[in-house]
């Protein structure tokens, strides 16, 4: 490798390091979050979250999930949309480790912004977290995401079943009958507050 190529690589790595350090103050955006998984809107959000969190250990390997896409007409080179998964734990104790799956996507190996996301993600994983990257088709990740979203939906439904809606008048303080859907107090016409309490508490 010639000296100019070595220098180009060094400068590129310095640039990526600078971009990563700048994410330490970035506010991460999530698509959804459960006890076992956080799905981030973009690669930058995932990196910012890790920089701002106190994770003690990371599970080997990190995963790159790929989805093949058709390129422009006349091209034969395969194009991939890429998603990344890193498993992190706040504990160093083997018996106390609970790994959270951190996921981000929409990187590519062919477009400007998308390929920058790929470069940023893989530089961070390999040079900051020192994790190897292994590859799988996207279908594996989609199964995990579907499972987590179903768990979250089930938990939310169970929570709603265990809560009761209580409508109370701000003006006169009266609580409306259990099945009332009135928008204003039928006794004095005042505005209502609506809160959800455990069913046992509502009965009291």
N, C-alpha and C positions, 0 to 999 in steps of 0.2 A: 504494500500500500504506500503510495507516494506521500510526501510530507504535506502537500496541499490538501489531499483527501483527509489525512489525519486531522489537520487544522479545521477543515470544514465540519467534520464530525464533532470535534471538541466544541466548536462554537455553537453547533446545533444543540448539543447537550446542555451547554450553559444557558441557552435561550429557554429550553424546556424546564430547566431547574428554576429559572426566574419566573416563568409562568406558573409553576406549581407553588412557589413561595407566595406569589401574589394572591393565591386562592385561600390563604389562611384567614382572610377577613371576609371572604365571600359567604353570603347566606345560602345554604343549600336548599334547593327546591325538590320536593318529593312528589311522586305520583301516588303512591300509597305506602302505608307502613303497618306492619303487624309485629307481634312479639318475636318472630323468627326472620323477618325479611324487611328491608327498606329498599324500595324501588325509586331511584333518583331520576330526575328529568333528563339530565345530561351527565357526561363523564366528569365535567368540572364540579358538579354538585357532589358526586361521590368522593372525589379527591378532597374537596373542602371539608366534607363531613369527617373523613378520617383524620385530616390535619387538626381538626378542632376537638376530636374525641380522644379519650384516654384508653384506647385499646391496648391490651398488653401482648396479645399473641394473634397471629394470623395462620390460618390453616393452609397447608400445602395440598395441591397447587391452587393458583388462581385460574379461573376458566375464561376462555374466549369462546363465545358461541357465534356461529356464522350462519347467515342466510344468503344463499346464492341469488344473485339478481342478474337479469339480462342487461348487457351493455348496449351502447348505441349501435344502431344498425351498421353492419359491416365489420364490427369488432369481434374477436374471438376470445380475448382475454377475459377470464371469469371475474366478476365483481361481487364483493361481499358486503353485506351490512353486518356490523359487529356489535355484540353485547358482552359485557364483562361482569363477572361475579367474583367477589372477594369475601371470604368468611372470616369474621373477626370476633374476638372475645375480650371482655374486660378483665378476665382472670388469667393468672399464670398457673393456677393449681389445676392439675388434671381432673380431679373429681368435681371441680366447681366450674369447669368451662362450659359456657353456653355460647355457641357460635351463632352470630347474626349474619345472615346473607345480605350483602350489600351489592345491589345490581344497578347498572346503568347501561344505556344503549345508544343507538342512533349514530355510532361511529361507522366509518366506511374505509375501505382500502383503495378508494378511487377518486373521491371528490375533495375539494379544497378544505372546507370546514370539517367535513366528516373524517378525512384522513388526518387532519390535525388532532382531532379527538382520539383517533387510534394511536397516533404517535405519543400523545400526552399520557394516555392511559397505560400504555405498555412501558413507557419510560418510568412512570411512577411505580408501577407494579414491580418491575425488575430492578430498578436502581435505588428506589427509596424504601420499598417494603422487602426487597430481596427475595421475591417469590418467583418460582418458575411458572410459566403459563402453558396450560394444555388446552386442547381445542375439541369442541363437540358441535354437532348440528344444533340449531336453535330450538328444535323440538324438545330437547331435554330441558331447557330452561323454561319453555312455555308450560310444560307439565308442572314444574315447581311453582311457577307464578299462579297458575290456575288453582293448584292445591291451597296455596296460602290465601288467595282471595276468597275461596270457598270457606275456609276456616274463619276468616274475618267476618264474612257475611253471616255465618252460623252464630258466631258470638254476639253480633249486633242484634240478630233476631231473638236470641235467648235473653239478652239484656232488656229488649223492649217488652218481651212477654212478662218479665218480672217487675215492670214498672207500671205505674198508674198515673194517668194525667189528672192533675188537680187544678181547677180554675177558681181563683179567688179575686174578689172585687177589691180594687185599690181604694175605693171611696168608702164603702161601708164595712169591708172586711169579711163579708159572708163568703162561704165556700159553696159553690154551685153543686147540684146533684151530680152523681158520678158520671152519668152518660150525657150530660148537657154539652151541647156544641155551640152555645150562645156566644156571640162576639162581644156583647155588653151585658152588664149585670141586669137580670130581669127584675130585681128588687128596687134599684135606685138609678139604673142606667149608666153606672160608672164603668170605667175601663177595667179590663181583667188582666191578671197575670197568670201565666200558665207555667207550671213546673211539673217535673216527673219525679215521683218518689217511689220507693219500694212498696209493693202492694200491702205488706204487713203494716207499714207505717201509715199508709193511706187509710187503712181500716180503723186505726186508732183515732 
